[in-house]
Amino acid sequence: MFILLLAVAWIVVSVTAGLVLARAIGAMEAKPVVPAEPAPAPQADLAHQN
């Protein structure tokens, strides 16, 4: 019986960890969208230099 409870607890922990990782990955994917705006600034400087 203890092994069954341990297995259930392991599944719950695994699912919770999966959800946390999914949210972390989603947050990491959402962040690079913000730095995309300052990126054209150096390109504009290079265009003026040329």
PAVO-912891 format. One record per residue: y, x, z negated of N, C-alpha, C in turn; residue number from 1. Coordinates in Angstrom, 2 decimals. Layout:
BEGIN
<pt n_Y="Y" n_X="X" n_Z="Z" ca_Y="Y" ca_X="X" ca_Z="Z" c_Y="Y" c_X="X" c_Z="Z" i="NUM"/>
...
This chain:
BEGIN
<pt n_Y="-1.21" n_X="0.85" n_Z="0.00" ca_Y="0.00" ca_X="0.00" ca_Z="0.00" c_Y="1.25" c_X="0.88" c_Z="0.00" i="1"/>
<pt n_Y="1.19" n_X="1.96" n_Z="-0.76" ca_Y="2.35" ca_X="2.86" ca_Z="-0.82" c_Y="2.63" c_X="3.47" c_Z="0.56" i="2"/>
<pt n_Y="1.55" n_X="3.79" n_Z="1.28" ca_Y="1.70" ca_X="4.38" ca_Z="2.62" c_Y="2.38" c_X="3.37" c_Z="3.55" i="3"/>
<pt n_Y="2.03" n_X="2.10" n_Z="3.42" ca_Y="2.64" ca_X="1.07" ca_Z="4.26" c_Y="4.13" c_X="0.97" c_Z="3.98" i="4"/>
<pt n_Y="4.51" n_X="0.97" n_Z="2.70" ca_Y="5.92" ca_X="0.92" ca_Z="2.34" c_Y="6.65" c_X="2.16" c_Z="2.85" i="5"/>
<pt n_Y="5.99" n_X="3.30" n_Z="2.77" ca_Y="6.59" ca_X="4.54" ca_Z="3.26" c_Y="6.80" c_X="4.48" c_Z="4.76" i="6"/>
<pt n_Y="5.85" n_X="3.91" n_Z="5.47" ca_Y="5.97" ca_X="3.79" ca_Z="6.92" c_Y="7.12" c_X="2.86" c_Z="7.28" i="7"/>
<pt n_Y="7.24" n_X="1.74" n_Z="6.58" ca_Y="8.34" ca_X="0.80" ca_Z="6.84" c_Y="9.68" c_X="1.47" c_Z="6.56" i="8"/>
<pt n_Y="9.75" n_X="2.19" n_Z="5.44" ca_Y="11.00" ca_X="2.88" ca_Z="5.10" c_Y="11.34" c_X="3.91" c_Z="6.16" i="9"/>
<pt n_Y="10.34" n_X="4.63" n_Z="6.67" ca_Y="10.56" ca_X="5.65" ca_Z="7.70" c_Y="11.12" c_X="5.00" c_Z="8.97" i="10"/>
<pt n_Y="10.57" n_X="3.83" n_Z="9.35" ca_Y="11.05" ca_X="3.13" ca_Z="10.54" c_Y="12.50" c_X="2.71" c_Z="10.35" i="11"/>
<pt n_Y="12.83" n_X="2.17" n_Z="9.17" ca_Y="14.20" ca_X="1.73" ca_Z="8.91" c_Y="15.16" c_X="2.92" c_Z="8.99" i="12"/>
<pt n_Y="14.77" n_X="4.05" n_Z="8.39" ca_Y="15.62" ca_X="5.24" ca_Z="8.43" c_Y="15.77" c_X="5.74" c_Z="9.86" i="13"/>
<pt n_Y="14.70" n_X="5.71" n_Z="10.62" ca_Y="14.75" ca_X="6.19" ca_Z="12.01" c_Y="15.67" c_X="5.32" c_Z="12.85" i="14"/>
<pt n_Y="15.55" n_X="4.00" n_Z="12.70" ca_Y="16.40" ca_X="3.08" ca_Z="13.47" c_Y="17.86" c_X="3.27" c_Z="13.08" i="15"/>
<pt n_Y="18.12" n_X="3.39" n_Z="11.77" ca_Y="19.50" ca_X="3.59" ca_Z="11.30" c_Y="20.07" c_X="4.89" c_Z="11.86" i="16"/>
<pt n_Y="19.28" n_X="5.95" n_Z="11.81" ca_Y="19.74" ca_X="7.25" ca_Z="12.33" c_Y="20.01" c_X="7.13" c_Z="13.83" i="17"/>
<pt n_Y="19.18" n_X="6.39" n_Z="14.55" ca_Y="19.37" ca_X="6.19" ca_Z="15.98" c_Y="20.68" c_X="5.48" c_Z="16.27" i="18"/>
<pt n_Y="20.99" n_X="4.46" n_Z="15.49" ca_Y="22.24" ca_X="3.73" ca_Z="15.68" c_Y="23.43" c_X="4.62" c_Z="15.39" i="19"/>
<pt n_Y="23.34" n_X="5.42" n_Z="14.34" ca_Y="24.44" ca_X="6.33" ca_Z="13.98" c_Y="24.65" c_X="7.35" c_Z="15.09" i="20"/>
<pt n_Y="23.56" n_X="7.91" n_Z="15.61" ca_Y="23.67" ca_X="8.88" ca_Z="16.70" c_Y="24.25" c_X="8.21" c_Z="17.94" i="21"/>
<pt n_Y="23.84" n_X="7.00" n_Z="18.22" ca_Y="24.36" ca_X="6.29" ca_Z="19.39" c_Y="25.87" c_X="6.08" c_Z="19.26" i="22"/>
<pt n_Y="26.33" n_X="5.72" n_Z="18.07" ca_Y="27.77" ca_X="5.53" ca_Z="17.85" c_Y="28.50" c_X="6.86" c_Z="17.97" i="23"/>
<pt n_Y="27.90" n_X="7.94" n_Z="17.46" ca_Y="28.53" ca_X="9.27" ca_Z="17.53" c_Y="28.64" c_X="9.70" c_Z="18.99" i="24"/>
<pt n_Y="27.57" n_X="9.49" n_Z="19.76" ca_Y="27.59" ca_X="9.87" ca_Z="21.18" c_Y="28.63" c_X="9.01" c_Z="21.91" i="25"/>
<pt n_Y="28.70" n_X="7.73" n_Z="21.60" ca_Y="29.68" ca_X="6.85" ca_Z="22.22" c_Y="31.10" c_X="7.31" c_Z="21.92" i="26"/>
<pt n_Y="31.33" n_X="7.73" n_Z="20.67" ca_Y="32.66" ca_X="8.21" ca_Z="20.29" c_Y="32.99" c_X="9.50" c_Z="21.04" i="27"/>
<pt n_Y="31.99" n_X="10.38" n_Z="21.19" ca_Y="32.22" ca_X="11.64" ca_Z="21.89" c_Y="32.51" c_X="11.38" c_Z="23.37" i="28"/>
<pt n_Y="31.86" n_X="10.36" n_Z="23.94" ca_Y="32.10" ca_X="10.04" ca_Z="25.35" c_Y="33.47" c_X="9.40" c_Z="25.53" i="29"/>
<pt n_Y="33.95" n_X="8.69" n_Z="24.52" ca_Y="35.24" ca_X="8.02" ca_Z="24.63" c_Y="36.39" c_X="9.01" c_Z="24.47" i="30"/>
<pt n_Y="36.19" n_X="10.10" n_Z="23.71" ca_Y="37.27" ca_X="11.05" ca_Z="23.45" c_Y="37.74" c_X="11.80" c_Z="24.69" i="31"/>
<pt n_Y="36.83" n_X="12.33" n_Z="25.55" ca_Y="37.30" ca_X="13.10" ca_Z="26.71" c_Y="38.19" c_X="12.29" c_Z="27.66" i="32"/>
<pt n_Y="38.20" n_X="10.97" n_Z="27.54" ca_Y="39.06" ca_X="10.17" ca_Z="28.41" c_Y="40.53" c_X="10.40" c_Z="28.04" i="33"/>
<pt n_Y="40.82" n_X="10.68" n_Z="26.78" ca_Y="42.20" ca_X="10.88" ca_Z="26.34" c_Y="42.79" c_X="12.19" c_Z="26.87" i="34"/>
<pt n_Y="42.08" n_X="13.34" n_Z="26.75" ca_Y="42.66" ca_X="14.59" ca_Z="27.26" c_Y="42.80" c_X="14.61" c_Z="28.78" i="35"/>
<pt n_Y="42.29" n_X="13.63" n_Z="29.48" ca_Y="42.38" ca_X="13.62" ca_Z="30.94" c_Y="43.83" c_X="13.44" c_Z="31.38" i="36"/>
<pt n_Y="44.68" n_X="12.83" n_Z="30.55" ca_Y="46.07" ca_X="12.60" ca_Z="30.95" c_Y="46.91" c_X="13.89" c_Z="30.94" i="37"/>
<pt n_Y="46.82" n_X="14.73" n_Z="29.90" ca_Y="47.60" ca_X="15.98" ca_Z="29.92" c_Y="47.13" c_X="16.96" c_Z="30.99" i="38"/>
<pt n_Y="45.93" n_X="16.78" n_Z="31.53" ca_Y="45.38" ca_X="17.73" ca_Z="32.50" c_Y="46.26" c_X="17.86" c_Z="33.76" i="39"/>
<pt n_Y="46.82" n_X="16.78" n_Z="34.32" ca_Y="47.64" ca_X="16.93" ca_Z="35.54" c_Y="48.89" c_X="17.79" c_Z="35.34" i="40"/>
<pt n_Y="49.32" n_X="18.02" n_Z="34.10" ca_Y="50.53" ca_X="18.80" ca_Z="33.86" c_Y="50.39" c_X="20.23" c_Z="34.38" i="41"/>
<pt n_Y="49.32" n_X="20.97" n_Z="34.04" ca_Y="49.17" ca_X="22.32" ca_Z="34.59" c_Y="49.06" c_X="22.31" c_Z="36.11" i="42"/>
<pt n_Y="48.45" n_X="21.29" n_Z="36.67" ca_Y="48.32" ca_X="21.21" ca_Z="38.12" c_Y="49.70" c_X="21.06" c_Z="38.75" i="43"/>
<pt n_Y="50.58" n_X="20.29" n_Z="38.11" ca_Y="51.93" ca_X="20.12" ca_Z="38.63" c_Y="52.68" c_X="21.45" c_Z="38.56" i="44"/>
<pt n_Y="52.47" n_X="22.23" n_Z="37.48" ca_Y="53.12" ca_X="23.53" ca_Z="37.35" c_Y="52.65" c_X="24.46" c_Z="38.47" i="45"/>
<pt n_Y="51.35" n_X="24.43" n_Z="38.75" ca_Y="50.83" ca_X="25.28" ca_Z="39.82" c_Y="51.42" c_X="24.87" c_Z="41.16" i="46"/>
<pt n_Y="51.62" n_X="23.59" n_Z="41.35" ca_Y="52.18" ca_X="23.12" ca_Z="42.61" c_Y="53.62" c_X="23.62" c_Z="42.77" i="47"/>
<pt n_Y="54.38" n_X="23.63" n_Z="41.68" ca_Y="55.76" ca_X="24.12" ca_Z="41.74" c_Y="55.79" c_X="25.63" c_Z="41.98" i="48"/>
<pt n_Y="54.82" n_X="26.35" n_Z="41.38" ca_Y="54.78" ca_X="27.80" ca_Z="41.55" c_Y="54.46" c_X="28.15" c_Z="43.00" i="49"/>
<pt n_Y="53.58" n_X="27.38" n_Z="43.62" ca_Y="53.22" ca_X="27.68" ca_Z="45.01" c_Y="54.40" c_X="27.32" c_Z="45.91" i="50"/>
